[in-house]
Amino acid sequence: MDLEVLGHELQFIQDPNSKHLGTTVWDASLVFAKFLAMTVTL
């Protein structure tokens, strides 16, 4: 998944062979990226 934050393209990738797959990584990554974007622009 690609997401633009502060003019930079971030790419979130999870290893499909990992034994620790789950939705938490994706949700946490998106929330953190949005937090960074909001914090820097304040």
C-alpha positions in Angstrom: 0.0 0.0 0.0 1.4 3.4 -0.9 0.5 6.6 1.0 1.8 10.1 0.4 2.8 11.9 3.7 4.5 15.3 3.8 5.4 15.1 0.2 7.0 11.6 0.6 5.6 8.4 -0.8 5.5 5.8 2.0 5.1 2.1 1.1 3.7 -0.3 3.7 4.5 -3.9 3.0 4.0 -7.0 5.1 5.8 -10.3 4.5 3.2 -12.8 3.4 5.4 -15.6 4.7 5.4 -14.1 8.2 3.8 -16.2 11.0 2.6 -12.9 12.5 0.2 -11.6 9.9 -2.7 -9.4 11.1 -4.6 -6.3 10.7 -2.9 -4.4 13.5 0.2 -3.6 11.5 -1.8 -2.0 8.7 -4.1 0.1 11.0 -1.2 1.2 13.2 1.0 2.2 10.2 -1.8 4.3 8.6 -2.6 6.0 11.9 1.1 6.7 12.6 1.6 8.2 9.1 -1.4 10.4 9.5 -0.3 11.5 13.0 3.1 12.5 11.6 1.5 14.5 8.8 -0.7 16.4 11.3 2.0 17.0 13.8 4.5 18.5 11.4 1.9 20.7 9.8 0.7 22.2 13.1 
